[in-house]
Amino acid sequence: MPFQLAITGKQAHMQGSLTIDRRWFGVGQGQFAGTEAVAANVRIDIVINAQQ
């Protein structure tokens, strides 16, 4: 996952995002296997703040 990391003193901030095809992981079975009801692409966003 591509991300940006900023560290300032004892604080760190990380954020990133990517888009995946849910079908790669077998998500969506039966009536939800197609893309008519649920889109195939899913965006994943993550933000982490940490302090030492």
BELSUL-V588456 format. One record per pair of residues at least 24 apart in sequence whose C-alpha atoms are under 6 Angstrom apart, sorted by the first residue. I is the first residue (numbers start at 0). J is the second residue. D is the distance in Angstrom with one decimal. If there is no record, write none. Layout:
i=I j=J d=D
i=I j=J d=D
This chain:
i=9 j=50 d=5.6
i=9 j=51 d=5.2
i=10 j=49 d=5.8
i=10 j=50 d=4.6
i=11 j=48 d=5.7
i=11 j=49 d=5.1
i=12 j=47 d=5.8
i=12 j=48 d=4.6
i=13 j=46 d=5.7
i=13 j=47 d=5.1
i=14 j=45 d=5.5
i=14 j=46 d=4.4
i=15 j=44 d=6.0
i=15 j=45 d=5.5
i=16 j=43 d=5.4
i=16 j=44 d=4.4
i=17 j=42 d=5.8
i=17 j=43 d=5.4
i=18 j=42 d=4.2
